[in-house]
């Protein structure tokens, strides 16, 4: 029989310019399904190891990923924030405040046991729309 045409949304992986892998990666950085966009956890794995600096790096990378996929900070629906140490919540919040427009997304903030992979003080993932 003839192949059935797909109806409804399709999964699409969004690669940063010049970053399409030559072999299958462990996970994708950004995937959309219909108009929903899911961005993998982004950390800051560089010195200085200071929460405000790491938060700024993470938010800028999230914004680049969003723009690359045709979205924006204002279109983020949910952010999950993973802190290496919960005591950094207020300082992270100072940098986070206002970055997602006048109607910010919902947010969950946790400090996972064992910390953040790669020595980052903070990691965030987001769900947005395009």
Wavefront OBJ file of the C-alpha trace (Angstrom):
o trace
v 0.000 0.000 0.000
v 0.929 3.641 -0.309
v 2.778 5.312 2.546
v 0.411 7.227 4.789
v 1.035 10.974 4.870
v 1.844 12.359 8.305
v -0.825 14.575 9.777
v -0.318 16.971 12.640
v 2.919 18.275 14.139
v 6.352 16.896 13.356
v 9.481 16.748 15.501
v 12.253 19.083 14.329
v 15.764 19.406 15.762
v 17.171 22.956 15.701
v 20.954 23.157 15.293
v 22.948 26.304 15.922
v 24.566 27.623 12.717
v 27.555 25.464 11.796
v 26.843 23.020 14.640
v 25.075 20.106 12.904
v 26.811 16.995 14.258
v 28.522 14.523 11.953
v 27.426 11.608 14.146
v 24.357 11.071 16.296
v 24.746 13.094 19.529
v 23.705 11.883 22.986
v 20.871 14.457 23.001
v 19.632 17.430 20.983
v 20.055 21.001 22.235
v 16.703 22.246 20.908
v 13.701 20.320 19.587
v 10.326 21.608 18.477
v 7.073 19.760 18.059
v 4.469 21.861 16.351
v 4.871 25.308 17.884
v 6.330 24.020 21.180
v 10.095 24.338 21.666
v 12.129 22.402 24.224
v 15.677 23.541 25.024
v 18.034 21.197 26.879
v 19.722 22.214 30.100
v 22.383 24.876 29.599
v 25.115 25.483 32.157
v 28.116 27.794 32.407
v 31.247 25.701 32.606
v 33.783 28.536 32.812
v 35.527 30.763 35.328
v 34.788 32.942 37.165
v 32.813 30.555 39.328
v 30.367 33.179 40.540
v 26.572 32.760 40.401
v 25.704 36.093 38.751
v 28.292 35.576 35.996
v 27.116 32.006 35.385
v 23.451 33.081 35.336
v 24.241 35.752 32.731
v 26.090 33.234 30.526
v 23.222 30.725 30.760
v 20.523 33.299 29.973
v 22.445 34.613 26.938
v 22.878 31.070 25.596
v 19.163 30.347 26.134
v 18.315 33.526 24.219
v 20.591 32.471 21.317
v 18.974 29.019 21.179
v 15.489 30.562 21.237
v 16.269 33.038 18.440
v 17.915 30.320 16.354
v 14.681 28.291 16.515
v 12.454 31.284 15.744
v 11.349 32.068 19.297
v 12.268 34.650 21.951
v 12.653 35.162 25.689
v 9.097 36.569 25.816
v 7.737 33.274 24.409
v 9.177 31.097 27.183
v 6.438 29.249 29.083
v 8.473 27.373 31.716
v 11.996 27.527 33.123
v 13.586 24.950 35.385
v 16.565 26.293 37.317
v 19.061 23.875 38.835
v 21.396 25.460 41.383
v 24.592 23.923 42.679
v 23.773 25.558 46.037
v 20.306 26.806 47.004
v 21.920 29.749 48.850
v 22.580 31.271 45.385
v 18.835 31.569 44.647
v 18.522 35.281 45.447
v 21.622 36.349 43.470
v 20.557 34.188 40.515
v 17.120 35.814 40.759
v 18.637 39.307 40.526
v 20.037 38.450 37.072
v 16.951 36.406 36.070
v 14.450 39.183 36.991
v 12.976 40.890 33.932
v 14.830 38.791 31.342
v 11.650 37.165 30.036
v 9.549 40.299 29.498
v 6.656 41.721 31.494
v 4.826 38.359 31.727
v 7.531 35.934 32.898
v 7.227 32.154 32.579
v 6.498 29.755 35.408
v 9.664 28.640 37.156
v 10.854 25.743 39.269
v 14.115 26.162 41.191
v 15.877 23.216 42.789
v 19.316 22.275 44.068
v 19.897 18.664 43.012
v 21.876 16.411 45.344
v 25.375 16.048 43.957
v 25.373 19.433 42.213
v 25.379 20.397 38.541
v 27.367 18.420 35.932
v 30.476 20.160 34.619
v 31.129 22.475 37.589
v 28.466 25.016 36.602
v 26.845 26.880 39.479
v 23.527 26.989 37.582
v 21.822 25.132 34.752
v 18.481 25.997 33.143
v 16.198 24.350 30.645
v 13.151 25.941 29.042
v 9.928 25.184 27.238
v 8.800 27.911 24.856
v 6.626 28.380 21.784
v 7.526 29.487 18.288
l 1 2 3 4 5 6 7 8 9 10 11 12 13 14 15 16 17 18 19 20 21 22 23 24 25 26 27 28 29 30 31 32 33 34 35 36 37 38 39 40 41 42 43 44 45 46 47 48 49 50 51 52 53 54 55 56 57 58 59 60 61 62 63 64 65 66 67 68 69 70 71 72 73 74 75 76 77 78 79 80 81 82 83 84 85 86 87 88 89 90 91 92 93 94 95 96 97 98 99 100 101 102 103 104 105 106 107 108 109 110 111 112 113 114 115 116 117 118 119 120 121 122 123 124 125 126 127 128 129 130
